[in-house]
Structure formats: C-alpha cells, structure tokens
Amino acid sequence: MFLKPTGILMIAVKSQSIDVTKRPEEVYEQEAEKLVAAGYEVLEIINLEPHEEKHAMIVARK
C-alpha cells in the first residue's frame, strides 16, 4: 500500500525467527515465494553472512 509504483521493496528476513527446523536458505526461498504470490518480482536474495548470521535481504518490486 505504501510502495510507489516504481518503488523497490527491501525486506530483512531472520530465518531462525520464522522456522528453526529448516535451513536458512529454504526459509529465504519460502519468503520470496510469498512475495511472488503477492504479485512482486523478486530481484535478488542477499545472504548477509558473515555480518549477520542466518539473515538475508530480499529485494523486490511490484
């Protein structure tokens, strides 16, 4: 609702807060698929290790 038509979405994902039983990469893909289902184009999934363990940044646009 707040994203401009030409805007870029960046969302931080902490995999262990979502599902501790899955590998972090699986959680990142799962969250990216949710964005695709909501009508977004996922441009990139950036793993933030070694700076932030088990975190990723997902970049997308409408």
PLY file of the C-alpha trace (Angstrom):
ply
format ascii 1.0
element vertex 62
property float x
property float y
property float z
element edge 61
property int vertex1
property int vertex2
end_header
0.00 0.00 0.00
2.86 2.42 0.79
5.15 1.38 -2.09
5.20 3.71 -5.09
4.52 2.08 -8.48
8.23 2.32 -9.38
9.43 1.60 -5.85
11.79 -1.12 -4.68
10.93 -3.29 -1.67
13.68 -4.45 0.67
12.76 -6.86 3.45
15.10 -8.33 6.05
14.50 -11.99 6.88
15.80 -13.63 10.06
15.35 -17.31 9.24
15.50 -18.59 12.81
12.57 -16.37 13.79
10.45 -18.00 11.09
11.38 -21.70 11.28
14.31 -23.17 13.25
13.81 -26.64 11.74
14.66 -25.57 8.16
17.93 -24.48 6.60
18.14 -20.67 6.34
18.24 -20.83 2.52
14.95 -22.75 2.49
13.32 -20.08 4.63
14.60 -17.28 2.36
13.15 -19.05 -0.70
9.86 -19.66 1.11
9.54 -15.97 1.96
10.49 -14.94 -1.59
7.75 -17.25 -2.93
5.23 -15.45 -0.72
6.25 -12.14 -2.31
5.89 -13.62 -5.81
2.42 -14.93 -4.91
1.51 -11.41 -3.77
2.46 -10.00 -7.18
6.06 -8.92 -6.62
9.08 -9.68 -8.78
11.96 -10.86 -6.60
15.12 -9.26 -7.94
17.66 -10.65 -5.51
18.12 -12.56 -2.28
21.24 -11.34 -0.48
22.67 -13.53 2.26
24.01 -11.22 4.99
26.55 -13.65 6.44
29.16 -13.16 7.88
27.83 -9.78 9.03
24.52 -11.17 10.31
24.23 -14.91 10.86
21.12 -16.56 9.37
19.80 -13.29 7.92
19.05 -12.28 4.33
17.75 -9.24 2.50
15.13 -9.79 -0.21
14.90 -7.11 -2.89
11.70 -6.98 -4.97
9.45 -4.68 -6.98
5.76 -4.66 -7.88
0 1
1 2
2 3
3 4
4 5
5 6
6 7
7 8
8 9
9 10
10 11
11 12
12 13
13 14
14 15
15 16
16 17
17 18
18 19
19 20
20 21
21 22
22 23
23 24
24 25
25 26
26 27
27 28
28 29
29 30
30 31
31 32
32 33
33 34
34 35
35 36
36 37
37 38
38 39
39 40
40 41
41 42
42 43
43 44
44 45
45 46
46 47
47 48
48 49
49 50
50 51
51 52
52 53
53 54
54 55
55 56
56 57
57 58
58 59
59 60
60 61
